[in-house]
């Protein structure tokens, strides 16, 4: 009986414990739900705050209209012509940076339109046109982009004149002349002009390359349509903002890229066997979606990377559909990794002139990812016109193929004295120098410029040298970048840890200049610069 009584007591105790645990579990469930609700509310508040901050960067376009009207009046007066400016959508708001930098290109287009598009009043009368020409400037939103068009009702672009100049300058093959649309794009080429006399109000062609470059710097695109005797239309497509965007992280050939989500029209999944059937159709296969046909191309081929399909014929791969203006594309990627909000970073001078790169972003693990402008990349390859993709594009992620530039050394040290001393030494030896005060700062600097060698301290706030070196070695893009660790910690423990991470050389402070120079010469080889005098 005593044993039975003890078992009964233990059983009751266990029952009470289970009941208590159940109550605790229910209480935890309530707390989790409350926490989720708070997090959701906080997320909404953060989104509202962010949107409010973004809105502070927006300014209405109509503030520029009086300036453009003055340009038109001045040009009319100088050339003895009559033209009026009509603006549609002037209340549209644009990012402050875009608004500031788009002024000069539009002014140049306005002057060109009057100088070489709008006819004289006498000639317009002979052509049964109104003596006063019309310039129509329209600002509108087209999906994820701002579309600015400038149309005139003048004489249009003289295609024959462009053709003669292009043949004279050996810009085209006389046996295989491009289309009229392609010939018109030649006026965006540096140094190309159809004007007989160069003046401040030069013809379409002089200065147009600068206009095109400025628009590309804003991650935009410029296109031209012209009809002889009826006029010319310049179309400028610009992103809504230059700071934050929603992006898809995709993979191609084991390399991750970011694609602005707003540029994606739709998404599909396609089986490997269907991809093979598409590729066997012709040299430029097309994918049908909702009655429309999109040129089909794998992202790997677009970047000149090796492209191989998986063996499983039933495996479904992601297919992204893009539609921007007259550019349509069905883009095959290896995988879609995630959808997230990213902060745009500049890629610096080394990659800044590559139109297909919108910038870069840094992921949570420190990985630097390029942001691709797919419509521009497609436009560069002329794929949207149905042509076979050109094989002249070099892979845009191969930093070691950038030639004819001064090597760059990065100095990462929390001591401003060491940064200045090392920087001055490196400059004397022919390097351009960028500096960072710790590992976090260095990661940010990597998105601005890619160095050829890194001089790295160990003990730094926020992220020390070991952590930064590990990040660099785990990144496919920078894994072979030479790293020299310079520190007062000269013990074997620290040296062994650095070598295990993959640091190329380990030096103590203070270092001898000759030792550092010899080490850098050994690591860089032919890339070591001639000394500056």
C-alpha positions as CSV (number, residue, x, y, z in Angstrom):
1,X,0.0,0.0,0.0
2,X,2.9,2.4,0.8
3,X,4.4,1.7,-2.6
4,X,1.0,2.3,-4.3
5,X,0.5,5.5,-2.4
6,X,4.0,6.7,-3.4
7,X,3.3,5.9,-7.1
8,X,0.0,7.7,-6.9
9,X,1.6,10.8,-5.4
10,X,4.3,10.7,-8.2
11,X,1.6,10.3,-10.8
12,X,-0.3,13.2,-9.5
13,X,2.8,15.3,-9.3
14,X,3.7,14.4,-13.0
15,X,0.1,15.3,-14.0
16,X,0.3,18.6,-12.3
17,X,3.8,19.3,-13.9
18,X,2.4,18.4,-17.4
19,X,-0.6,20.7,-16.7
20,X,1.8,23.5,-15.6
21,X,4.0,22.9,-18.8
22,X,0.9,23.1,-20.9
23,X,-0.1,26.4,-19.3
24,X,3.4,27.7,-19.8
25,X,3.3,26.6,-23.5
26,X,0.1,28.4,-24.0
27,X,1.4,31.5,-22.4
28,X,4.5,31.3,-24.6
29,X,2.3,30.9,-27.7
30,X,0.4,34.1,-26.7
31,X,3.7,35.9,-26.1
32,X,5.0,34.7,-29.5
33,X,1.8,35.9,-31.2
34,X,2.0,39.3,-29.4
35,X,5.7,39.6,-30.4
36,X,4.8,38.8,-34.1
37,X,2.2,41.4,-34.0
38,X,4.6,44.0,-32.6
39,X,7.2,43.0,-35.2
40,X,4.7,43.4,-37.9
41,X,3.6,46.8,-36.6
42,X,7.3,47.8,-36.3
43,X,7.9,46.7,-39.9
44,X,5.0,48.8,-41.1
45,X,6.3,51.8,-39.1
46,X,9.8,51.3,-40.6
47,X,8.3,51.1,-44.1
48,X,6.3,54.3,-43.5
49,X,9.4,56.1,-42.1
50,X,11.5,54.9,-45.0
51,X,8.9,56.0,-47.5
52,X,8.6,59.3,-45.8
53,X,12.4,59.8,-46.0
54,X,12.4,58.7,-49.7
55,X,9.6,61.3,-50.4
56,X,11.8,64.0,-49.0
57,X,14.2,63.3,-51.9
58,X,11.5,63.9,-54.5
59,X,11.0,67.2,-56.2
60,X,8.4,68.2,-58.8
61,X,9.7,68.6,-62.4
62,X,7.7,71.8,-62.9
63,X,10.4,73.8,-61.1
64,X,12.6,73.3,-64.2
65,X,10.0,74.4,-66.8
66,X,10.7,78.1,-66.7
67,X,14.4,77.4,-67.2
68,X,13.7,75.2,-70.3
69,X,11.3,77.9,-71.6
70,X,14.0,80.4,-71.3
71,X,16.4,78.2,-73.2
72,X,13.9,77.9,-76.0
73,X,13.4,81.7,-76.2
74,X,17.1,82.3,-76.3
75,X,17.8,79.8,-79.0
76,X,14.9,81.1,-81.1
77,X,16.4,84.6,-80.8
78,X,19.9,83.5,-81.7
79,X,18.7,81.5,-84.8
80,X,15.8,83.6,-85.9
81,X,13.4,80.6,-85.6
82,X,10.0,80.2,-84.0
83,X,9.4,77.3,-81.6
84,X,7.3,76.8,-78.5
85,X,7.7,74.4,-75.7
86,X,4.7,72.4,-74.4
87,X,5.2,70.3,-71.2
88,X,3.0,67.4,-70.1
89,X,3.3,65.8,-66.7
90,X,5.3,68.6,-65.1
91,X,3.8,67.7,-61.7
92,X,5.6,64.4,-61.7
93,X,8.1,64.1,-58.9
94,X,11.7,62.8,-59.5
95,X,14.6,61.9,-57.3
96,X,16.6,65.1,-56.4
97,X,19.8,63.7,-57.7
98,X,18.2,62.6,-61.0
99,X,16.5,66.0,-61.3
100,X,19.7,67.9,-60.8
101,X,21.7,65.9,-63.4
102,X,19.1,65.6,-66.1
103,X,18.9,69.4,-66.6
104,X,22.0,69.7,-68.8
105,X,21.0,66.8,-71.2
106,X,17.5,68.1,-71.7
107,X,18.9,71.6,-72.4
108,X,21.2,70.2,-75.0
109,X,18.4,68.3,-76.6
110,X,16.2,71.4,-76.7
111,X,19.0,73.5,-78.4
112,X,19.6,70.7,-80.9
113,X,15.9,70.3,-81.7
114,X,15.6,74.0,-82.6
115,X,19.0,74.3,-84.3
116,X,18.7,71.3,-86.5
117,X,15.2,70.0,-86.2
118,X,12.8,72.9,-86.4
119,X,12.9,74.5,-89.9
120,X,13.0,78.3,-90.5
121,X,9.5,80.0,-90.6
122,X,9.8,80.5,-94.4
123,X,10.6,76.8,-95.0
124,X,7.8,75.7,-92.7
125,X,5.3,77.9,-94.6
126,X,6.5,76.3,-97.9
127,X,5.9,72.8,-96.3
128,X,2.4,73.9,-95.2
129,X,3.5,73.7,-91.6
130,X,2.7,76.3,-88.9
131,X,5.5,78.9,-88.8
132,X,6.0,78.1,-85.1
133,X,7.4,74.7,-84.4
134,X,6.4,72.6,-81.5
135,X,8.6,71.0,-78.9
136,X,6.7,68.6,-76.7
137,X,8.3,67.5,-73.4
138,X,6.5,64.7,-71.6
139,X,7.3,63.3,-68.2
140,X,5.5,60.1,-67.3
141,X,5.9,56.9,-65.3
142,X,6.2,53.7,-67.2
143,X,6.2,50.8,-64.8
144,X,9.3,51.0,-62.7
145,X,10.8,53.8,-64.7
146,X,10.4,57.5,-65.4
147,X,10.0,58.2,-69.1
148,X,11.0,61.6,-70.4
149,X,10.3,62.2,-74.1
150,X,11.2,65.3,-76.2
151,X,9.4,65.3,-79.6
152,X,9.7,68.0,-82.3
153,X,7.7,68.4,-85.5
154,X,10.7,69.5,-87.6
155,X,12.5,67.9,-90.5
156,X,13.7,64.8,-88.8
157,X,17.3,63.4,-88.9
158,X,18.9,63.2,-92.3
159,X,19.7,59.5,-92.5
160,X,21.5,59.8,-95.8
161,X,23.8,62.4,-94.3
162,X,24.6,60.1,-91.3
163,X,25.3,57.2,-93.7
164,X,27.7,59.3,-95.8
165,X,29.6,60.5,-92.7
166,X,29.7,57.0,-91.2
167,X,31.1,55.6,-94.4
168,X,33.6,58.4,-94.6
169,X,34.8,57.7,-91.0
170,X,34.8,53.9,-91.6
171,X,32.2,53.3,-88.9
172,X,30.1,51.0,-90.9
173,X,30.7,48.2,-93.5
174,X,29.6,49.4,-97.0
175,X,28.8,45.8,-97.9
176,X,26.6,45.3,-94.9
177,X,24.9,48.6,-94.0
178,X,23.0,48.8,-90.8
179,X,19.3,49.7,-90.6
180,X,18.1,53.3,-90.4
181,X,17.4,52.8,-86.7
182,X,20.9,51.6,-86.1
183,X,22.4,54.4,-88.2
184,X,20.5,57.0,-86.0
185,X,22.2,55.6,-82.9
186,X,25.6,56.6,-84.4
187,X,25.0,60.2,-83.4
188,X,25.5,59.0,-79.8
189,X,29.1,58.0,-80.7
190,X,31.9,60.1,-79.4
191,X,33.3,62.4,-82.1
192,X,30.6,61.7,-84.6
193,X,28.9,64.7,-86.2
194,X,26.9,65.5,-89.3
195,X,27.3,69.2,-88.9
196,X,29.4,71.0,-91.5
197,X,30.1,73.9,-89.1
198,X,30.8,73.3,-85.5
199,X,29.3,76.0,-83.2
200,X,27.9,76.3,-79.7
201,X,24.6,75.1,-81.1
202,X,26.1,72.2,-82.9
203,X,24.2,69.6,-84.8
204,X,22.8,66.3,-83.6
205,X,26.0,64.3,-83.0
206,X,28.3,66.9,-81.4
207,X,27.7,66.7,-77.7
208,X,25.2,63.9,-78.1
209,X,27.7,61.4,-76.8
210,X,28.0,63.5,-73.6
211,X,24.2,63.5,-73.3
212,X,24.2,59.7,-73.6
213,X,27.0,59.3,-71.1
214,X,25.3,61.4,-68.5
215,X,22.1,59.4,-68.9
216,X,24.0,56.2,-68.6
217,X,25.6,57.5,-65.4
218,X,22.1,57.9,-64.0
219,X,21.5,54.2,-64.9
220,X,19.2,55.3,-67.7
221,X,18.8,54.7,-71.4
222,X,18.4,57.1,-74.4
223,X,16.7,56.0,-77.6
224,X,15.9,58.0,-80.8
225,X,13.1,57.7,-83.3
226,X,12.9,60.0,-86.4
227,X,10.7,60.3,-89.4
228,X,11.9,62.5,-92.3
229,X,9.8,65.5,-92.6
230,X,7.8,64.8,-89.5
231,X,10.2,65.2,-86.6
232,X,12.3,63.4,-84.1
233,X,11.6,61.9,-80.6
234,X,14.2,61.4,-77.9
235,X,13.2,59.0,-75.2
236,X,15.0,58.9,-71.8
237,X,14.2,56.1,-69.4
238,X,15.4,56.6,-65.8
239,X,15.0,54.7,-62.5
240,X,12.6,56.0,-59.9
241,X,15.3,56.3,-57.3
242,X,19.1,55.9,-57.0
243,X,19.3,54.8,-53.3
244,X,17.0,51.9,-52.3
245,X,15.2,49.2,-54.3
246,X,13.5,45.8,-54.1
247,X,15.6,43.2,-55.8
248,X,15.6,39.6,-56.7
249,X,18.8,37.7,-55.8
250,X,19.5,35.2,-58.6
251,X,22.3,32.8,-59.3
252,X,24.0,32.0,-62.6
253,X,27.1,29.8,-62.9
254,X,27.5,29.8,-59.1
255,X,27.7,33.6,-59.1
256,X,25.0,35.7,-57.3
257,X,23.5,38.8,-58.9
258,X,20.8,41.3,-57.9
259,X,18.1,42.2,-60.4
260,X,15.7,45.2,-59.7
261,X,12.3,43.6,-59.0
262,X,10.4,46.5,-60.6
263,X,12.0,45.6,-64.0
264,X,10.6,42.1,-63.9
265,X,7.3,41.9,-65.8
266,X,6.5,38.3,-64.8
267,X,8.0,35.0,-63.6
268,X,7.6,31.5,-64.9
269,X,9.1,28.0,-64.4
270,X,10.2,26.0,-67.4
271,X,11.3,22.3,-67.5
272,X,14.7,21.4,-68.8
273,X,13.2,19.4,-71.6
274,X,11.2,22.4,-72.8
275,X,14.4,24.5,-72.7
276,X,16.2,22.1,-74.9
277,X,13.2,22.1,-77.3
278,X,13.4,26.0,-77.4
279,X,17.1,26.0,-78.0
280,X,16.7,23.6,-80.9
281,X,14.2,25.9,-82.7
282,X,16.6,28.3,-84.3
283,X,19.6,30.6,-83.6
284,X,17.3,32.9,-81.6
285,X,14.6,31.0,-79.8
286,X,11.5,32.8,-78.5
287,X,9.3,32.1,-75.5
288,X,5.5,32.7,-75.7
289,X,3.8,34.3,-72.8
290,X,0.1,35.5,-72.9
291,X,0.3,35.7,-76.7
292,X,3.5,37.7,-76.8
293,X,6.9,36.4,-77.9
294,X,10.0,37.1,-75.8
295,X,13.6,36.4,-77.1
296,X,14.9,33.6,-74.9
297,X,18.4,33.7,-73.4
298,X,20.1,32.2,-70.3
299,X,21.7,34.8,-68.1
300,X,24.9,32.8,-68.3
301,X,25.1,33.3,-72.1
302,X,24.3,37.0,-71.7
303,X,27.3,37.3,-69.5
304,X,29.5,35.0,-71.6
305,X,29.7,32.4,-68.9
306,X,29.6,28.6,-69.6
307,X,26.0,27.4,-69.9
308,X,25.0,23.8,-69.2
309,X,21.6,22.4,-68.5
310,X,21.0,19.9,-65.6
311,X,20.6,16.2,-66.6
312,X,17.1,15.9,-65.1
313,X,14.6,16.7,-68.0
314,X,11.7,17.3,-65.6
315,X,13.6,19.8,-63.4
316,X,11.9,23.3,-63.4
317,X,14.2,26.3,-63.7
318,X,13.1,30.0,-63.1
319,X,12.4,32.2,-66.1
320,X,12.1,35.9,-65.7
321,X,10.2,38.0,-68.3
322,X,11.3,41.6,-68.9
323,X,9.5,44.3,-70.8
324,X,10.9,47.9,-71.0
325,X,10.0,50.0,-73.9
326,X,10.7,48.1,-77.1
327,X,12.9,45.6,-75.2
328,X,11.4,42.2,-74.4
329,X,13.4,39.3,-73.0
330,X,12.8,35.9,-71.3
331,X,15.8,35.4,-69.0
332,X,16.7,31.9,-67.7
333,X,18.5,31.8,-64.3
334,X,19.9,28.9,-62.3
335,X,17.9,29.8,-59.2
336,X,16.1,32.6,-57.5
337,X,17.6,32.9,-54.0
338,X,15.5,35.6,-52.3
339,X,13.6,38.8,-52.7
340,X,14.8,41.6,-50.5
341,X,15.3,45.4,-50.2
342,X,18.8,46.5,-51.0
343,X,20.8,49.7,-50.7
344,X,22.6,50.7,-53.9
345,X,26.3,51.4,-53.8
346,X,28.5,52.9,-56.4
347,X,31.0,50.5,-58.1
348,X,33.6,53.3,-58.6
349,X,35.4,54.4,-61.7
350,X,36.7,50.9,-62.6
351,X,33.2,49.5,-63.4
352,X,31.2,52.7,-63.5
353,X,31.3,53.0,-67.3
354,X,29.8,49.6,-67.8
355,X,26.2,50.4,-68.6
356,X,24.8,47.0,-67.7
357,X,25.9,47.4,-64.0
358,X,23.5,49.5,-62.0
359,X,25.7,49.4,-58.9
360,X,26.4,46.9,-56.1
361,X,25.0,46.0,-52.8
362,X,26.4,44.3,-49.7
363,X,24.6,41.3,-48.3
364,X,24.3,40.5,-44.6
365,X,27.2,38.0,-44.8
366,X,29.5,40.7,-46.3
367,X,29.2,39.4,-49.9
368,X,29.3,42.1,-52.6
369,X,26.7,41.5,-55.3
370,X,26.5,43.4,-58.6
371,X,23.1,44.9,-59.6
372,X,22.4,44.1,-63.2
373,X,20.4,46.3,-65.6
374,X,18.9,43.6,-67.8
375,X,17.2,45.8,-70.4
376,X,20.5,47.8,-70.9
377,X,22.5,44.5,-71.1
378,X,20.0,43.2,-73.7
379,X,20.1,46.5,-75.6
380,X,23.9,46.3,-75.6
381,X,23.8,42.9,-77.3
382,X,21.0,44.0,-79.7
383,X,19.1,40.8,-78.7
384,X,15.7,42.5,-78.6
385,X,15.8,43.0,-82.3
386,X,16.0,39.3,-82.9
387,X,19.7,39.2,-83.7
388,X,22.0,36.5,-82.4
389,X,23.8,37.6,-79.3
390,X,27.1,39.1,-80.0
391,X,30.2,37.4,-78.6
392,X,32.0,40.7,-77.9
393,X,30.8,41.1,-74.4
394,X,33.4,40.1,-71.8
395,X,32.2,38.8,-68.5
396,X,31.4,41.9,-66.5
397,X,32.5,40.4,-63.2
398,X,36.1,39.7,-64.2
399,X,37.9,42.5,-62.5
400,X,41.4,41.3,-63.4
401,X,40.7,42.0,-67.1
402,X,40.5,45.7,-66.5
403,X,43.7,47.1,-68.1
404,X,45.6,50.3,-68.4
405,X,45.0,51.7,-65.0
406,X,47.0,52.6,-62.0
407,X,47.1,49.7,-59.4
408,X,45.1,50.4,-56.2
409,X,46.2,49.6,-52.7
410,X,43.8,49.5,-49.8
411,X,45.2,50.4,-46.3
412,X,42.9,49.1,-43.4
413,X,44.1,50.4,-40.0
414,X,42.3,52.1,-37.1
415,X,45.3,54.4,-36.6
416,X,45.1,57.5,-38.8
417,X,48.9,57.9,-38.5
418,X,49.5,54.5,-40.0
419,X,46.9,55.1,-42.7
420,X,48.6,58.4,-43.7
421,X,52.2,57.0,-43.5
422,X,51.4,53.9,-45.4
423,X,49.4,55.8,-47.9
424,X,52.2,58.3,-48.6
425,X,54.7,55.4,-49.1
426,X,52.4,53.6,-51.5
427,X,51.8,56.8,-53.5
428,X,55.5,57.3,-53.9
429,X,55.7,53.8,-55.4
430,X,53.0,54.5,-58.0
431,X,49.8,53.3,-56.3
432,X,46.5,54.9,-56.0
433,X,45.4,54.5,-52.3
434,X,42.1,54.0,-50.6
435,X,41.9,53.8,-46.8
436,X,39.5,52.3,-44.3
437,X,39.5,52.6,-40.5
438,X,38.3,49.1,-39.7
439,X,36.8,45.9,-41.4
440,X,33.3,47.3,-41.7
441,X,34.6,50.4,-43.5
442,X,36.7,48.3,-45.7
443,X,33.8,46.1,-46.8
444,X,31.9,49.3,-47.8
445,X,35.0,50.6,-49.7
446,X,35.1,47.3,-51.7
447,X,31.8,48.3,-53.3
448,X,33.3,51.7,-54.4
449,X,36.7,50.4,-55.8
450,X,38.3,47.0,-56.1
451,X,41.9,47.2,-54.9
452,X,44.8,45.2,-56.3
453,X,46.3,44.5,-52.8
454,X,45.3,45.1,-49.2
455,X,47.5,46.1,-46.3
456,X,45.6,45.0,-43.2
457,X,45.9,45.6,-39.4
458,X,44.6,43.1,-36.9
459,X,43.2,44.9,-33.9
460,X,40.4,47.3,-35.0
461,X,37.0,48.2,-33.7
462,X,33.7,46.7,-35.1
463,X,35.5,44.1,-37.3
464,X,39.1,43.1,-36.8
465,X,41.6,42.1,-39.5
466,X,41.0,38.3,-39.1
467,X,37.3,38.7,-39.6
468,X,37.8,40.9,-42.7
469,X,40.4,38.6,-44.2
470,X,38.0,35.7,-43.7
471,X,35.2,37.6,-45.5
472,X,37.5,38.4,-48.4
473,X,38.7,34.8,-48.7
474,X,35.2,33.5,-48.7
475,X,34.1,35.8,-51.5
476,X,34.6,34.3,-55.0
477,X,35.3,37.7,-56.5
478,X,38.1,38.6,-54.0
479,X,39.4,35.2,-52.9
480,X,42.7,35.7,-54.8
481,X,43.3,39.3,-53.7
482,X,46.7,39.6,-52.1
483,X,46.6,40.5,-48.4
484,X,49.6,41.7,-46.3
485,X,48.8,41.7,-42.6
486,X,50.8,44.3,-40.7
487,X,50.4,44.3,-36.9
488,X,52.2,44.6,-33.6
489,X,51.0,41.1,-32.7
490,X,54.0,39.1,-34.0
491,X,53.5,35.9,-32.0
492,X,53.2,32.5,-33.6
493,X,49.6,32.2,-32.6
494,X,48.5,35.2,-34.5
495,X,50.8,34.5,-37.5
496,X,49.4,30.9,-37.7
497,X,45.8,32.1,-37.6
498,X,46.5,34.6,-40.4
499,X,48.1,32.0,-42.6
500,X,45.3,29.5,-42.0
501,X,42.8,32.2,-43.2
502,X,44.8,32.7,-46.4
503,X,46.8,35.9,-45.7
504,X,49.7,36.1,-48.2
505,X,52.3,37.8,-45.9
506,X,52.6,38.7,-42.2
507,X,54.7,41.6,-41.1
508,X,55.3,43.3,-37.7
509,X,55.0,47.0,-36.8
510,X,57.0,49.1,-37.4
511,X,57.9,47.6,-40.8
512,X,60.8,48.5,-43.0
513,X,59.9,50.2,-46.3
514,X,62.3,47.9,-48.3
515,X,60.7,44.8,-46.8
516,X,57.2,45.9,-47.6
517,X,58.1,46.9,-51.2
518,X,59.8,43.6,-51.8
519,X,56.8,41.7,-50.5
520,X,54.4,43.7,-52.7
521,X,56.6,43.2,-55.8
522,X,56.6,39.5,-55.1
523,X,52.8,39.3,-54.7
524,X,51.9,41.6,-57.6
525,X,54.6,40.6,-60.1
526,X,54.1,42.5,-63.5
527,X,51.2,44.4,-62.0
528,X,53.6,46.3,-59.7
529,X,53.6,50.0,-60.9
530,X,56.6,52.1,-61.9
531,X,57.5,54.5,-59.1
532,X,56.2,58.1,-59.4
533,X,58.8,60.9,-59.4
